């Protein structure tokens, strides 16, 4: 196992560029992300930029909205508050039906520090409640929790930069609220996690927003589309399995459907971005081979500007399934479930850091290099013929 000093040396920002964390949405599955951050922090790796959607936005805000020495403590505090009540925990221990009972009680009663039933919703599905009350639950408890755990000034200090994704209810457009360009508050984080019809929309600057996972649950495009573009190492943390077995029951169909829905075609997006970024490298290479007097012309300069020599290593961490989990895994706020997912995130990230896949030789013409990390095993999308020694 490499020491923190060796890992920090291997992740040399002066050569590799910024370190970015990208967090998916996924409710209780977000405990895996907390374990990822713990492993990074213990290795001396602090992100320059954190991006999240839904629970990923909350975890990202807990990092950006606290001083480095307090981040892990605040994450633990948040996830401690997210666990079931003692009554629900007891129901979860019932043999055979424990998980079903615990999840049913969460749906019926909510979570004390997260959400509670909205009594107005019982008036009927067609009863006008107002745009900011139209949901089965109220998230006022979450707003109070985040208000106690986040420092508004640090949230906007850009150490690290914070970006949270939300879906504009009326336009259907994805909006990334960014501390580089906006003054972020707890409300922006709440908007990113306002998943309908459970949670009501959140109004920001006169516009209504829902959970960004509706449009893009894996907000890695925020990195690829950023301007100016920068080289870096991107830890893309996924909780929903893009690959899985054929479902053979309605129960397993529900689970597989949710995995596919929230994995957000991440590989398709990355594959397309790889193609685009390789073309940018090709343009830069072609421009460098032109005579100096040709390169100096305005016309050629404008064309050469489409090129970009930056290089991004994307480490995709895939959360493993827990034994016996089903389609309700994202509301499994049991202490054992949260502990297991946190431990998995920590163990996987520690192994990936030890392997340091971004130090491997790669084709210099590749702008985006994908490293898949599943259960601690890293595979790369680079064919041997593409590797240059």
PyMOL commands that set and color helices and strands:
alter all, ss='L'
color gray80, all
select helices_A, chain A and resi 4-10+13-16+27-42+55-64+68-81+86-92+98-109+119-123+140-149+152-155+186-192+212-214+221-224+250-263+266-288+292-295+298-304+329-331+335-355+357-359+384-386
alter helices_A, ss='H'
color red, helices_A
select strands_A, chain A and resi 18-23+49-53+116-117+137-138+161-168+174-178+202-204+207-211+232-238+312-318+368-374+377-380
alter strands_A, ss='S'
color yellow, strands_A
deselect
rebuild
show_as cartoon
